[in-house]
Amino acid sequence: MIESLHSPHITRVKALISSRGNKERKEHGLFIAEGLQCAREALTSKKGPTLETMYLTQSGRTRIEAAGLDISSIDVVDVSEPVMSAMSSTITPQGIISICSLDDAAFSDLTSTGTSRFIYLHEIQDPGNAGTILRSADAMGIDAVIASPGSVDMYSPKVVRATAGSLWHVPLYTGISLQELTDHFPTATKIALTAKGEVSLLDLKIEGDCIAIFGNEARGIDAYISDDVKQVQIPMKGSAESLNLSAAASIVMFYLSHN
């Protein structure tokens, strides 16, 4: 068991979750997932990121065993509670930290079915929004989530935590421009949720593949809209001026999953 607060294991984990973690994650192809839920999905999912190393306290090991998870095939490192606290990015760690490899699926290999539903995130910055959108995409059966250059790091600890394990269920591609996406799926219908949307979501008719575009929380997407993109709005009966991005995206994804 590792008990030293000067252990290189702590340095390794903290480098991946620090303010410079984005660079570390890209250089080493690794990211951190904390807690039982992410560990469960990483261990049981047949797709998505691969779990490489797991750090466990005694309480964390008890949680893993109670969940019936098999960890015999991975590298497990037992650590003390103080060491876990030093590693963790959460206030009350569950005693489980997993180091996972980034999913190396190539965007060029992404295919459509003729009725595929894709979500495109254009320069969104809030990790909670990003993780919640990916979680909703999982619930609504969305075929893939694609993030633009300049978007929040989709493998940062806050985003991973907000996905609640859905990171292992929905194909995720990052650093893809809207032009690249359009060139890859030239016949897909493109819609964008905008403040100037002329089409009500309830009146939207989709035939074939569809790409739903969501823009930056502050700037929106209006400035990047081309003539081939349908601008959509969500009709609201209440008094709220607008919706949180992840809430609005969830509503649109619900509609797309049923049409």
HELIX and SHEET records of a PDB file:
HELIX    1   1 PRO A    8  ILE A   17  1                                  10    
HELIX    2   2 GLY A   21  HIS A   28  1                                   8    
HELIX    3   3 LEU A   36  THR A   44  1                                   9    
HELIX    4   4 GLN A   58  ALA A   66  1                                   9    
HELIX    5   5 GLU A   81  MET A   87  1                                   7    
HELIX    6   6 PHE A  107  ASP A  109  5                                   3    
HELIX    7   7 PRO A  127  ALA A  139  1                                  13    
HELIX    8   8 PRO A  157  THR A  163  1                                   7    
HELIX    9   9 SER A  166  TRP A  168  5                                   3    
HELIX   10  10 LEU A  178  HIS A  184  1                                   7    
HELIX   11  11 LEU A  201  ASP A  203  5                                   3    
HELIX   12  12 ASP A  222  TYR A  224  5                                   3    
HELIX   13  13 LEU A  245  SER A  257  1                                  13    
SHEET    1   A 4 LEU A  30  GLU A  34  0                                        
SHEET    2   A 4 ILE A  96  SER A 101 -1                                        
SHEET    3   A 4 THR A  50  LEU A  56 -1                                        
SHEET    4   A 4 ASP A  75  ASP A  78  1                                        
SHEET    1   B 7 LEU A 172  TYR A 173  0                                        
SHEET    2   B 7 ALA A 144  ALA A 147  1                                        
SHEET    3   B 7 ARG A 117  LEU A 121  1                                        
SHEET    4   B 7 CYS A 210  PHE A 214  1                                        
SHEET    5   B 7 THR A 189  LEU A 193  1                                        
SHEET    6   B 7 VAL A 229  GLN A 233  1                                        
SHEET    7   B 7 VAL A 199  SER A 200  1                                        
END                                                                             
